[in-house]
Amino acid sequence: MESEGKSPAQMARELGVAEQTLSNWRKASKAGKLGTGGGKPITPEQMELSRLRAENARLKMEVEILEKATAYFAKVSR
């Protein structure tokens, strides 16, 4: 995956993680705390859990927006 010229938001979407998660990983990597002897390395399961949590949060937000839009248009049509 080529990252040159892509924004953090684009990279986060491609990786399937929240932009904040990607930012946290970058900070940890720059501080030397990502996957080194300084702490436990991130497992594939942890990465998948993070991705699923981000997707879950995005889907909840979409449902909330749709519920509000439905309520709004139900009021308008009366």
Residue pairs with C-beta under 8 A, 6 or more apart in sequence:
1 14
1 15
3 11
6 14
8 19
8 22
8 23
8 26
9 19
11 22
12 18
12 19
12 21
12 22
15 22
15 51
16 51
16 54
16 55
17 47
17 50
17 51
17 54
18 50
18 53
18 54
18 57
18 58
21 50
21 54
25 34
25 42
28 34
29 35
32 38
33 39
34 41
34 42
35 41
35 42
